[in-house]
Amino acid sequence: MIGVELRKLALRPRVWFSVLLLCLLPAIVGVFLATADFAPPPGQGGAFLSAVVNDGALFPAAALALVLPLFLPIAVAVTAGDAIAGEAAAGTLRYLLVRPVGRTRLLGAKMVALAVYVTAAIVIVVLTSLVLGVFLFGTGGTPGVAGPGGQPSGVTSLSGQSLSSSALGLRLLGAVTYIVVSMLGFAAITVFLSTVTDSALGAALGGLAALIISTVLETLDAAASVKPYLPTHYWLSWIDFFRDPVLWRNIDNGLLLQAGYIVVFFGAAWANFATKDVTS
């Protein structure tokens, strides 16, 4: 069942189009940075952009900072909203359930396919931005020129310490893992909405509404008591992987919060879908 869902995702042009758009935004920003030949002042612009001009190996981190607040959640919401509601709208959900496939198994396969999509999209963004960053800015501080032996001579963490290429790779891996878990927490909300309605667009818009509400509440001092429980509250804590030493407190809190969202909303989706009268 999981293989079937993965094939369906791989054969949908809009899935690849969404990945292309995710890669396109960092590419556009990178080209403008390279042609302008100056970076935003430290503390201004997106995270890591001020350091990218001096070392293209940091461009994947800058790319993650660019796509995470808005573009990646939109892509996740559209894909997750289509999970169940899209099948119902197309009239294929009833035929899927006629086969000896339990609803729990179907819903689980949908979530696994979503996890693969999110992971693949983020990894593709990281790899394409790494190639582009090294091509445009070089490594080790000399644009267009790599370090000795063609290898990065080391990058500087947000705390000012030098990081080896292997340390940078491990921190990127940690950041990617953290972002995947964060997006799965958001996806679980949208999948639940996808079991409530037969409109994939409605489920996606519902997920985006949750995103907007959470983002707005983050800016309000009056909402201080609920901020630690908002789905977007710890999203940017992946940046702490690039400090030395790594600041684990917010990362741990973020992982725990997203695990709660996954359990609660996947459980709600299962409870609703397991008892839902499927007529389409």
N, C-alpha and C positions, 0 to 999 in steps of 0.2 A: 504493500500500500504506500509506503514511503517512497519507493522508487517511482510509482505512478505519479505521485504528487510532484516529485522533483522533475520528472519529464515534462509534466504540464507547465511548470514554471519555466523550464528551459526553452520551451517551444513558444512562449508568449512574447511577441515583439516588444510589448510595453515594459516587460521586465528588463530587457536589455537596454531599452531606451532610457529607463530610469537610472540604470547604472552609468550609462553614457553621460547623462546630465550631471550626475554626482561627480564624475571625473572632469567634466568640462569646466565647472566653476573654479576649482583650484588651478586648472590650466590657464584660464583667462587671467586670474589674479597673478599667477607666476609670470606670464608674458609681460603684463603691465609693469610688474616690479623689475623685471630684467631690462626692459626698454627704458624705464624711467631712471634706472641706475641709482636709486636711493630708496630706503625702506622707511616705513612709518617710525616716528620717534618711539623709544621704549615706553611701554605703557599705553600706547595708542594703536588703534587698528586691531586686527585679529591676533590671537595668541601666536607667538613665534615668528610673526612676519618681520619684526625688526631684526631678527637674527638670521633669517633665511638668506639674505643677500650675502652674508659672510660665509654661510655654509649651507649648500643645497641639501645636505643629508637631513636637515631638520624640516625640509618642506613637507614630508608626510605628516608630521605633527601639525604643521600649519594647515594642511589640507583637512585633517580631521576637525580642527577647530572651525574651519569654514563651513563644512557640510553638516556638522552636528546640530546646531541650534534650530535649523529650519528644514533644509533640503532633505536630509536623511530621514527625519520623522515623517515628512510628507510621503516619501517613497514607501516607508514602512506602513503608514496608515492606508495607503492605496492598496498595497498588496495584502495586508491583513484584513481589510474591509471586504476584500473579494473572496476570502477563504470559504465562508459558508454562504453568505448572501449572494455572492456571484454565481454559485452553483444553483441556488434557488431561482435567481432571476433568469438563468439560462435554461431552467427546466430540467437540469441534470441531477439535482440532489436526490430526488426520489428514486431515480434509476441506480444511483450509487448505493443507496441503502437497500435496494431490492437484492443486490448481491450479498453473499455471506460476509458482509463487512459490518462489524458493530459500530455504533455511533462513537463510542469512546476511542476505538482504533482509528476511525476516520479523523476525528478531531485531533488526536495525538499526531497523526501523520501530517496534518495541516500545520501544526506548531513546529514540528521538526523541519518541514520544508521552509517555513518562515525563518527559522534559525539558520538554515543553510543559506538562504537568500541574503539575510542581513550580514552574515559572516563573509560571504563571497563578495558582496558589494563593498564592504569596508576594506577587505584585503586588496581588491582591485584598485580602489582609490589610493591606498597606501603604496602599492607597487608602481602605479602609473605616475604618482606624484614624486616618488623617489627617483625614477628615471628622469622625469622632467626637471626636478630640482637640481640633480647633479649635472644635467646637460646645460641648464641655464646659468647656474651659479657656481658650479664646481664644488669642491670640498676643501676644507682646511683654510678657507678664507680667501682663496684666489679664484675668481670667477672663471669657469671654463677649464680649470686645471686641478687635477686630483693630487693627492698627497703622494709620498714616496711609494713606488711600486703600483701606482694607480689606486691605492687604498686611502680611505679617509684618514686624515691625521688626527682625528678626534674632534668632538663637538663639545660645546659648553652647555652645561645644564642650566636650569633657571636659577640655581643657587650659585652659579659661577664656577663650579668645578668641571674639569674636563672629563668627558665620557668617551670610552673606547667604542669602536664600531660594534663590538659584541654587546656591550652594555646598552648602547642605543637600541640595538635590535631587540634585546630582552624587554626594554621599557616600552618599545612600540608594541610588542606582543602583549604586554600587560594592558596597555591602553586599548588595543583592539578588543581584547577579551572583555574589558570593563564596558566599553561602548556597546558591544554585542548584547551583554546582559541588560544594560540600560534600555536598549531598543526592544528587547524581548518583553520587558516589563510594560513598555508602552504598547507593544503589539498585542499583549494579552488583553488590554483594555479594549482595543479595537476588535479583536476576535470575539470577545463577549458581545459587543454591539452587533457584530456580524451575525450572531445567532438570534438576535432580537428582531432584526429587520430582514426583509428580502431584498433590500436595496444596497448594493455594494457601495454606491456613492454616499448613501445616507450613513452607513457604518464608518466610512472613511472620514466624512465630515464630522461625525460624532467624536471620533478619535482626535481630530484636529481641534475640535472645540475644547476637549479636555486639555490638550497641549496649550492652547491659548489662555484658558482660564488659569492653568498652573503658572504660566509665564507672567501673567498680569499680577497674580497674587504674590509672586516673588518680589515684585517691586513695591508692595504696600507694607508699610510698617505695621499697620493695623492687623495684618495677617501673620505676624511673627510667630504666633502659637501654632499655626498649621504648616508653616514653611518646611520644617524637617520631614513632613509626611507627603509633600507634593512630589509627583513623579519626576519633575524636572530639577528638583532641588540640588541633587548631587551629580547631575549629568556631566558637568565640567570638571569634576574631581579627577578625571583621568589625567589632567595636566600635572597632578602631584606625582605621577610616575617620573616626571622629568625634573624633579628636585633631588637634591642629594644632601642627606638621605631622603628616600621616598617617604612622603607623609601619608601614613596608612589610615589615619583616623577617618577622614571623609571617604576614602575609598571603601573601607570596611562598612561604614554606615550606608554608603550608596548601594553596595552589593546586597546588604541585608534588606534595604528598602525595596529594591527591585525584585528580590526573591519573594518578598511579601506580595507585591503586585502580581507576579506570575502565579503564585499559588492561589490567591484570592480570586483573580479574574479568570484564570483558566478553570478553576473550580466552578465559578459562576457560569462560565460558558458551557461547561460539561453538564451542570445541573439543568440548565435551560434547554440545551440541545438534546439531552437524553430523554426529556419529557415532551419535547415539541412535536406538534402535529404537523408533519411534513406533507404538503399537498402539491408541491411543485418541484 
